[in-house]
Amino acid sequence: MNAVLPPPVAGVASGDGLLADAFGAFVSAATRLERSYCQLHDEVAQLRAQLEERNRALATSLEENARMKILHGQILEALPCGVAVVDAEREEIVLLNPEAARLLAIPSAERPLWEQFPASLLTMIDSCPAQKWRQGDEHQISVRNGSGDRWLRIRCTSIESANPKQAADATSPTLILTIRDTTSQKQADEEREASRQMVALAEMSTLLAHEIRNPLGSLELFASLLAADNELVDRSRKWAQHLQAGVRSLAATVNNVLRLHTPGSSQLAAVELREVLKNGVEFIQPLAQQAGITVSLKETLGMTEVMADSGALQQLLLNLAHNAFRHTSVGGSFSIRAFVDSRNDKQIAIVDFSDTGCGIRQEDLPHIFEAGFSANRQSTGLGLAVCERIVAQHHGAIAVTSMLGEGSTFRMELPIL
């Protein structure tokens, strides 16, 4: 039996078409959304990778900055010069390395305060307005500490603000002060200047001594002839002896100047030390009589010979006698004792020059042979320095022993031929 099919409904067929179109549109939209999601996912992954890379770079930069900060701090602490960073407007010390704290005498354990800066440094900063600071300006100041004045040279460099408005409004810039200790350099400059003046004075003194020595020689000759004139009355002879003593004393001073400031050594020759001492004692007799002091010579030298300059040894004896006469009261004595001794299988001549004067203070003994040193300012301080130089030129030695109130003894040692 054949069934009869109903005819298609037009509305149903049309509805399925719309549904199919809507489903197709949905699928297309879903596909596009999936593609967009995939693209977004890829972009997020790229951004995440870039962010991680930048985070790693930032972490590396922070570590490098921290390392550089530590390194800069170590460099500042190790610098041989002082470095200070100051805000002059706010009167704040921003940074102060240990060397700067030491040079400026600021305790490094404390936070430095503006008031702890030396007054001379604060004056220097306050005296220069911001517009007058130039890169590389240098100033020299003096800082007083426990051991004396310390001279510092300070180089100033200004740091302007990164903000132009703040830089325009600022009355004082931030300053970097580089501090160097120039005390030794200044002392060396002063010593060079003092040496230059001493050389000029020595040259002038030598020139004057040369000009004076010849007339003095003539005066000494005439005074000796006058003192030996038998026709003179006692009073005139005494005056002549005083004149002779004064001329010899002045001649000794002139010869000391020449021997101290004239280079070169003495002309040494073989001489009998006994004869040199006898002639020296005879030469100083007028000075001893004028001072009221007795002079004696005791020697057991025999024919002992030494390599010596007779004139230089006579000058030495004259200087020691002058020194003794200045410190010995009237009625005192100046004695010379000479003998031969052995030391290290070698024979040496020893001469002791002793006086009964006031003696030498123990604190003055180390300086007694220094040129210009005088314990009581009664002499030029050249005589004993010349004595030491003469003995050194004779390859000998000289030393002194003394006690206050008990006199002094100078011992000279010379090698024997």
Beta strands, then each sheet from edge to edge (+ up, - down):
strand 1: 82-87
strand 2: 92-96
strand 3: 137-145
strand 4: 148-159
strand 5: 174-181
strand 6: 269-272
strand 7: 294-299
strand 8: 305-308
strand 9: 333-343
strand 10: 346-355
strand 11: 397-402
strand 12: 408-415
sheet 1: 2+ 1- 5+ 4- 3+
sheet 2: 6+ 8-
sheet 3: 7+ 9+ 10- 12+ 11-
end
